[in-house]
Amino acid sequence: MAMTLRLTDEETEALRRQAEREHRSMHEVVRLALVDRIEQGDRSEHIKRLANEVKDRHAGLLARLAE
């Protein structure tokens, strides 16, 4: 899929500098940043699900500890 990404001049310059630091194209830097952002969201959702499972499984113990 192709898409247009509109950046300010400052954002474009920051992206260009980052691409140079990483020896990558600006396209690749943006693509990798997007992949990283999606993976972070997936991890956060997974952690929330696990925390809720622990909370539900140990609700009695947590209630006693709160007393």
N, C-alpha and C positions, 0 to 999 in steps of 0.2 A: 504494500500500500504506500502510496506517496501522499505527503501532506506538506502544507506550508507552515512554517514556524516564523512568527513575527517577533522580532526582538528589537529592543531599543539599541541605539548605537553603543551605549555603555555595556549592555548585555552581550552584544556581538563581539565587542573588543575583549571582554572577560572570557568569552568562549574561545576566541582565537588564541588568547594567551594560554588557557588551559590546554587546548589541543597541542600547542607547541611544547608545553612542559611534558605532556604525555607522549609526544611523538605520534599523535593520532590525527585523523581528520576531525574537523568540527562535527561532521555527521556522526562519526563513531563515538565521540565524547557525549553527544546528546543521546544517542541510542543507549549507551551503557548507563547513563544517568537515569534514563527512563526504566531500564530493566532493574536497576538497583532500587529505585523508588517503589516499584511494584513488589519486589521481593521483600522489602521492609514492611510494606503493608500486609503482605501475606503472613510474615512472621509475627507481626503484632496481633493479627486476628487469631493465629494459632495459640499464642500465649494467653490471650483473653479466654479462649475456649478452655484451655487447660486449667487456668485459674478458676474458672467457674465450675469445672468438674471437681476440682479439689475442694472448693467451698461447699458444693452440694454434698459430696461424699463425706466430708468431715464437719457438717453443720452442727451436730451435737457437741463435738469437742470444742469447736470454736465458740459456741455459746457458753460452755462451761468456763472456758478460759477468759471470756469477757466479764464474767461475774466477779 
